[in-house]
Amino acid sequence: MEASLAACHTQEALGAVVHLDEGMARAGAAAADDLPKDQRGPFHGVPFLVKDLGGVAKGLPPAAGSAAIRAQGRRPEADSHLLHDLRRTGLIPFGITATPPFGLSGGGPCL
C-alpha cells in the first residue's frame, strides 16, 4: 500500500487520481494483514483505485467527474453492489480516478 500511495503522489501532476484517502488505505491494508488466511480472497491486499463512474465505495466521494457534485462532499455510507463484490475478492479501495464529466461506464454497447 505504501508503494501505491507513493506512486500516486509521484504522479500527482497527471491528474489521474482526483481523491486519495491515505487513512482508508492504511486502515484497509492493516485489516488485510489481520485477516486469517482461510478468509482471504484471490486479490487479497491489492490496492485499488475506483473509477468515478457509478460503482461507489463507502467513504469515497463519488462525483461522476463533475466538479459541482464533488463540491457537495457526499460520502456514501455503504458500498455499491459492485464495490461490495470487489472488496470480497480482497481488493482495497483507497481513492478515485478521474473521468470525463458524466462519462459512460462501458456497461453496454455504444450507440
Secondary structure, DSSP 8 states (H G I E B T S, - for coil): -HHHHHHHHHTGGG--EEEE-HHHHHHHHHHHHHS-GGG--TTTT-EEEEESSS---TTS---TT-HHHHHT----SS--HHHHHHHHTT-EEEEEE---TT-----S---
